[in-house]
């Protein structure tokens, strides 16, 4: 994945700070976007299954959202330092098998990406830019590609 430079890394780091300032709110926003776009994804998450709305202040929901954002954040750092995304083998195997067990499909990765990018935009506020959006998109695509490969 070419062209992940200092500028992209700086944008991701800066927006990461914005996200983590109020992560409970942004994790709720993230899952709200996810469910709004693809209501069927509720069945993939135990804390959403059978509920009519996304729960606020739910530790499981926040932990799940944090995993997604943290993996994407770390992938950005790796893209900058190593030119590629790497996830340690036991972690990758576990991630991939959970995605297979839950019945996650390629289309779900796109829905998650869309929700992630909307959440980053919400957190960044006036600092949002197309470059910021593209940096997060590249980092997410790197993680998603590895998980998808592990699922095959």
ZILINJO-V215694 format. One record per backbone hydrogen bond with DSSP energy under -0.5 kcal/mol. NH is the residue of the N-H (numbers start at 1). CO is the residue of the C=O. If there is no record, write none. Layout:
# ZILINJO-V215694
nh->[NH/NH]
co->[CO/CO]
This chain:
# ZILINJO-V215694
nh->[5/9/10/11/12/13/14/15/16/17/18/19/20/21/22/22/23/26/27/28/29/30/31/32/33/34/35/36/37/38/41/42/43/44/45/45/46/48/49/51/59/62/63/64/65/66/67/68/69/70/71/72/73/74/75/76/77/78/79/80/81/82/83/83/84/92/93/94/95/96/97/98/99/100/101/102/103/103/104/108/109/109/110/111/112/113/114/115/116/117/118/119/120/121/122/123/124/125/127/128/133/134/135/136/137/138/139/140/141/142/143/144/145/146/147/148/149/150/151/152/152]
co->[3/5/6/7/8/9/10/11/12/13/14/15/16/17/18/19/20/22/23/24/25/26/27/28/29/30/31/32/33/34/38/39/40/41/41/42/44/45/45/48/57/58/59/60/61/62/63/64/65/66/67/68/69/70/71/72/73/74/75/76/77/78/78/79/78/88/89/90/91/92/93/94/95/96/97/98/99/100/99/105/105/106/106/107/108/109/110/111/112/113/114/115/116/117/118/119/120/121/124/125/129/130/131/132/133/134/135/136/137/138/139/140/141/142/143/144/145/146/147/148/149]
